[in-house]
Amino acid sequence: MLNIAHVLAVFPVAKRDKDLDGPAAEAPAGVHPNLANPNNQNAMAMSIITLCMALSIILVLSRAYTRIFCIRKVHIEDYFLRDV
């Protein structure tokens, strides 16, 4: 079995540090990587998560209101909603 610590110990320290500190592969021709500030979709993801959380909270509260004040019957499965 291959022991990675043994393999890394065999390489000279300068080459090992150069290989481990650099990129895994070169970028394709014409592509300029931006490793310090990469493009991502964090803002869109946070807005979608916030929208889904708000919608689910509104729906759970409306179900609880309907069960408690309109129907006036609460079953065992309604008690499990509080754990969500």
C-alpha positions as CSV (number, residue, x, y, z in Angstrom):
1,M,0.0,0.0,0.0
2,L,1.2,3.5,-0.8
3,N,2.2,5.6,2.2
4,I,1.8,9.3,1.3
5,A,4.0,10.5,4.1
6,H,6.8,8.3,2.8
7,V,6.3,9.6,-0.8
8,L,6.4,13.2,0.4
9,A,9.5,12.6,2.5
10,V,11.4,11.3,-0.5
11,F,10.9,14.6,-2.5
12,P,13.3,17.5,-1.9
13,V,11.7,20.1,0.4
14,A,11.9,22.9,-2.2
15,K,10.1,20.9,-4.9
16,R,7.6,19.6,-2.4
17,D,6.7,23.1,-1.2
18,K,6.5,24.4,-4.7
19,D,4.2,21.6,-5.7
20,L,2.0,21.9,-2.7
21,D,1.7,25.7,-2.7
22,G,0.8,26.0,-6.4
23,P,-2.3,25.1,-8.4
24,A,-3.1,21.4,-9.1
25,A,-3.0,22.0,-12.9
26,E,-2.3,24.9,-15.2
27,A,-5.3,26.9,-16.5
28,P,-6.4,26.3,-20.1
29,A,-5.2,28.7,-22.8
30,G,-7.0,32.1,-22.6
31,V,-8.3,31.6,-19.1
32,H,-6.9,33.8,-16.3
33,P,-7.7,32.3,-12.9
34,N,-8.7,34.6,-10.1
35,L,-7.8,32.6,-7.0
36,A,-7.8,35.5,-4.6
37,N,-11.4,36.5,-5.3
38,P,-13.2,33.9,-7.4
39,N,-16.6,34.4,-8.9
40,N,-19.4,32.5,-7.1
41,Q,-23.1,32.7,-6.6
42,N,-23.2,33.2,-2.8
43,A,-25.5,36.2,-2.9
44,M,-28.1,34.3,-5.0
45,A,-27.8,31.3,-2.8
46,M,-28.4,33.3,0.4
47,S,-31.4,35.1,-1.2
48,I,-33.0,31.7,-2.2
49,I,-32.3,30.2,1.2
50,T,-33.8,33.3,2.9
51,L,-36.9,33.2,0.7
52,C,-37.4,29.4,1.3
53,M,-37.0,29.9,5.1
54,A,-39.5,32.8,5.2
55,L,-42.0,30.9,3.1
56,S,-41.7,27.7,5.2
57,I,-42.1,29.7,8.5
58,I,-45.2,31.5,7.1
59,L,-46.8,28.1,6.1
60,V,-46.0,26.4,9.4
61,L,-47.5,29.3,11.3
62,S,-50.6,29.5,9.1
63,R,-51.1,25.7,9.7
64,A,-50.8,26.1,13.4
65,Y,-53.1,29.1,13.5
66,T,-55.7,27.2,11.4
67,R,-55.5,24.1,13.6
68,I,-55.6,25.9,16.9
69,F,-58.0,28.8,16.3
70,C,-60.2,27.7,13.3
71,I,-60.6,24.0,13.6
72,R,-60.0,23.8,17.4
73,K,-58.6,20.3,17.1
74,V,-55.0,19.5,17.6
75,H,-53.8,16.0,16.8
76,I,-50.6,14.3,17.7
77,E,-48.9,15.1,14.4
78,D,-49.4,18.8,15.1
79,Y,-47.3,18.6,18.2
80,F,-44.4,17.3,16.0
81,L,-44.5,20.6,14.1
82,R,-42.9,22.4,17.0
83,D,-39.8,20.3,16.7
84,V,-39.3,21.4,13.1
